[in-house]
Amino acid sequence: MTTTTEIRDTTANPAPLGLLGFGMTTVLLNIHNAGFYELNSMILAMGICYGGIAQVIAGIMEWKKNNTFGTTAFISYGFFWLSFVVMVLLPKCEPMSKMATDDTAKAAYLAMWGVFTAVMFIGTLRLNRALQFVFASLTILFFLLAYGDLMGASAGFKHFTGYEGIVCGLSAIYAGLAQVLNELYRKTVLPLGPVGK
């Protein structure tokens, strides 16, 4: 007599945590970029805690679920936020005060994240329309930010970039909350636009 053992994954879906950590932090930073307030400790705290640590935790949880895309995305963007905060704070600490990042180096940093995001966008073509919008708008955001730093763009251009970043962040918030509500109600409350495999 043979016995069959079925193993089921009963762990929670970590994607909403990662998307919300990314989305809410992105919105708050880009409200600053749009010119509504100065860069402040609220943004940096979100970058460390929710955009940074929470996304890394979500990425580790995705690894446990054997999701390479989710692991790579959430851990990478979690450390993006942590590196962003370090880049802002490091020059304010002695003896690092002379190591501030100039605009050219910051543009290179943002452009590299733009290239990474563009490739990750290709991965979303197998997932859903909501994530496609998040990654497409994020790719555009990184390249707009890089262009703004490299070319010394006007305040108007930087404010426009901030509004684009707000839209990107809101789309990630939507994608995260849609997954929470759809799972809770066991039906499509907020559509994600699944695509055929």
Backbone hydrogen bonds, N-H to C=O, Kabsch-Sander energy under -0.5 kcal/mol:
donor,donor_aa,acceptor,acceptor_aa,energy
5,T,3,T,-0.5
6,E,4,T,-0.5
7,I,5,T,-0.5
8,R,6,E,-0.6
10,T,8,R,-0.9
18,G,14,P,-1.9
19,L,15,A,-3.0
20,L,16,P,-2.7
21,G,17,L,-2.5
22,F,18,G,-2.4
23,G,19,L,-3.3
24,M,20,L,-2.6
25,T,21,G,-1.3
26,T,22,F,-2.4
27,V,23,G,-2.5
28,L,24,M,-2.0
29,L,25,T,-2.3
30,N,26,T,-2.3
31,I,27,V,-1.7
32,H,28,L,-1.1
33,N,29,L,-2.0
34,A,30,N,-2.0
35,G,32,H,-2.0
36,F,31,I,-2.1
44,L,40,N,-1.8
45,A,41,S,-2.9
46,M,42,M,-2.2
47,G,43,I,-2.4
48,I,44,L,-2.0
49,C,45,A,-3.0
50,Y,46,M,-0.7
51,G,46,M,-3.2
52,G,46,M,-0.7
53,I,48,I,-2.7
54,A,49,C,-2.2
55,Q,50,Y,-0.6
56,V,52,G,-2.0
57,I,53,I,-2.5
58,A,54,A,-2.2
59,G,55,Q,-2.4
60,I,56,V,-2.2
61,M,57,I,-2.3
62,E,58,A,-2.1
63,W,59,G,-1.8
64,K,60,I,-1.7
65,K,61,M,-0.9
66,N,63,W,-1.8
67,N,62,E,-2.4
68,T,66,N,-0.8
71,T,67,N,-2.4
72,T,68,T,-2.7
73,A,69,F,-2.9
74,F,70,G,-2.5
75,I,71,T,-2.0
76,S,72,T,-1.8
77,Y,73,A,-2.8
78,G,74,F,-2.0
79,F,75,I,-2.1
80,F,76,S,-1.7
81,W,77,Y,-2.2
82,L,78,G,-1.9
83,S,79,F,-2.7
84,F,80,F,-2.6
85,V,81,W,-2.2
86,V,82,L,-2.2
87,M,83,S,-2.6
88,V,84,F,-1.8
89,L,85,V,-2.8
90,L,86,V,-3.1
92,K,89,L,-1.6
93,C,90,L,-1.7
96,M,93,C,-2.3
99,M,96,M,-2.4
106,K,102,D,-2.4
107,A,103,D,-2.2
108,A,104,T,-1.9
109,Y,105,A,-2.3
110,L,106,K,-2.5
111,A,107,A,-2.6
112,M,108,A,-2.3
113,W,109,Y,-1.6
114,G,110,L,-1.8
115,V,111,A,-2.3
116,F,112,M,-2.3
117,T,113,W,-2.4
118,A,114,G,-2.2
119,V,115,V,-1.9
120,M,116,F,-2.2
121,F,117,T,-2.3
122,I,118,A,-1.1
123,G,119,V,-1.0
124,T,120,M,-1.2
124,T,121,F,-0.5
125,L,121,F,-0.6
125,L,122,I,-1.0
126,R,123,G,-1.7
127,L,124,T,-2.0
129,R,193,G,-2.5
130,A,192,L,-2.4
132,Q,128,N,-1.9
133,F,129,R,-2.3
134,V,130,A,-2.1
135,F,131,L,-2.7
136,A,132,Q,-2.5
137,S,133,F,-2.7
138,L,134,V,-1.9
139,T,135,F,-2.2
140,I,136,A,-2.1
141,L,137,S,-2.2
142,F,138,L,-2.6
143,F,139,T,-2.0
144,L,140,I,-2.6
145,L,141,L,-2.7
146,A,142,F,-2.4
147,Y,143,F,-2.5
148,G,144,L,-2.6
149,D,145,L,-2.0
150,L,146,A,-2.7
151,M,147,Y,-2.8
152,G,148,G,-0.6
153,A,148,G,-2.0
158,K,154,S,-2.1
159,H,155,A,-2.5
160,F,156,G,-2.3
161,T,157,F,-2.4
162,G,158,K,-1.9
163,Y,159,H,-2.0
164,E,160,F,-2.1
165,G,161,T,-2.2
166,I,162,G,-2.0
167,V,163,Y,-2.0
168,C,164,E,-2.2
169,G,165,G,-2.7
170,L,166,I,-2.7
171,S,167,V,-2.0
172,A,168,C,-1.6
173,I,169,G,-2.2
174,Y,170,L,-2.6
175,A,171,S,-2.3
176,G,172,A,-2.3
177,L,173,I,-2.8
178,A,174,Y,-2.7
179,Q,175,A,-1.5
180,V,176,G,-1.7
181,L,177,L,-2.8
182,N,178,A,-2.8
183,E,179,Q,-1.9
184,L,180,V,-2.3
185,Y,181,L,-2.7
186,R,182,N,-0.9
187,K,182,N,-1.0
189,V,187,K,-1.1
195,V,127,L,-1.6
